[in-house]
Amino acid sequence: MRVNRRTAITLTAVLLAAAAPTVAQASPATETGAAPSACRPANHTAKITDAPASAGHHHYRVTLTAPRGYDPCELAGSPTDVRFSYHGSQTRLTAGRYGDQHTAVTFGPGRPVHFDIQVPNDARQVSADEASFTLQAPDGEIPGTSFAEGTLKVATGTLIGPLRQGA
């Protein structure tokens, strides 16, 4: 009987020891927010693609994605300080904003978000291959500048829509 009890105690100790490192490694990132935020510019990527046109406007979609290993975060409204570049040279165009600037969306690994670039058809358009912008959180600006790459044309009167869930 002593052998069985000793074996049971040893087996229990081995199982607890094997499970402990797994729990300790997973807990900080999910419970205490120890992983870096997906909202920081260095921790996500952004791509510009064509989107369906509407009456009088051409649209582009900017999709932000974050790889595994980053904590989700909250974003709200339209990005600000949007600038467009072509082959490394910045255009003189700036963009306004439209839509609800207060609704928050969750962004992080497995939770992409996107925003719209709306360009008037009747204005003189210039080519661009990059957009730089500053993301907004519900309580203020996210420090740093994010960049998105993709082919687009922009013009005076270009507007930036609010962030929405999905790719």
N, C-alpha and C positions, 0 to 999 in steps of 0.2 A: 504494500500500500504506500510506503514512503517513496518508492521509486516512481509511482504514477503521479503523486503529488508534486514531487520535484520536477518531473518531466513537464507537468502542466504549468508550473510556475516559470520554468525556463522558456517554454514555448510562448507563453503570454508575454514575457519580457522581450523576446525576440520580435514578436509581432508588433508590440508597442514601439520598439526602437525603430523598426522599419517604417512604420506609419508616421512617426514624428517629423522627420525631415520634410516629407511631402506637405504636411499641414503647415509647417513653419514657412516654407518657401512660397506657398500660395497665399497665405493670409495677408502679408503686408500690401501686396499690389491690389487686392480686391477690397480690403477693409479699411486700410489707413491711407490709401492714395499715394503709396510710395513710388509708383511708376510715374514717369514724366507725363505731362498733359498732352493729349493729341492736338490740342488747339495751338500749341506753340509752333511757329512757322517751320522750324527744322524737323518737326515730328510728323508732317503730313505731306502728301503730294497733291497737285491739282492739275487738271487737264481741261482744255477748252475744246469743245466739239460743236458742230452745227446743231441747231434745234429747229423745230418747225416754225415757219414764218407766220406772222399775223398781218392783218390789214395795215399796210404802211410801214411795217418794221421787219427787219431781219433779226433773228434771235440766235444767241450762242449760249451753251450751257457750260458752266464751270463746275466740275465735280471734284470734291475733296475726299480723299481716302487716307486712312491711317493704318499702318501695319500693326500686327500684334505686338504687345509689350508696352502699350501706352494706355493711360487712363482715359476713359471718356470724359467729355466736358460739355458745357452748355454754350451755345452761340445764339445770337439774336440779331435780327435786322439785316440790312445790306452791308457788305464790306464798304469801308471808306478809303479815302486817299487812293482811289483806283487810277492807275497810270498805264499807258500802253506803250510798247516798244516794238521796233521792227529792226531786226539784225543788230540789236544792241543800242540803237539810237531811240531815245524817248520821243514820242509824238507830243505835240502841244495840246492834245485833247485831254480834258478831264471829264469825268462822268458824274451825273447826278444820281439820285436814288428814287425808287418808287416802292409802294406797297407798305405793308405792316412792318414797322420797325421794332415791335415789342415782343412778338411771339418767339419763344425759345425753342431750339431744337437740340437734341443730343447728338454729339459727334464723337466717333471713336472707332476702334477696330470693329469691323463688321457692321458699322453704322455710318455709311457715307452720307454726305449732304451735298447740295448743289445750289447755285444761284444763277440767275439769268442776266445776260447782257443784251439789252434791247437797243438796236441801232435803227434810226430812221432811214427809210429807203430814199427819200427825196433830198438828202443832204450830200455834200461832197465827201466821199468816203476815202479813208487812207488805210493801207495795209498795216497789219500788226501780227506779231507772232508770239507775243508774251504780254501778260497782264500782271501788274504788281498791285497788292491791296493789303489793307489792314482789317483783320477780323474783329467783330464786336461780340462781347459777352453781354448777358443781361444787365450787368452792373458796370459796364465800361469797356474800354478798348483792350484787346489782347496785344501785349508788346511785341514789336517786330513786324516785318513785312513778309507776306506770303507771295509766291510766284506761281503762275499757271502758264503752261505752254500750249500752243495750238494756233492754227491759221484762222484769222478773222479780219474783218474790215470794220473800222469805227468811224464815227462822224460827230460833228457838233450835235448835241442833243441826245447823245448816248446815255442810257439810264441803267442802273444796276438794281436788280430785284433782291428781295430778302432771301436769306438762306431757308431751304426747305429740306425735309428728310428725303433720303433716297438718292440713287445715282442718276 
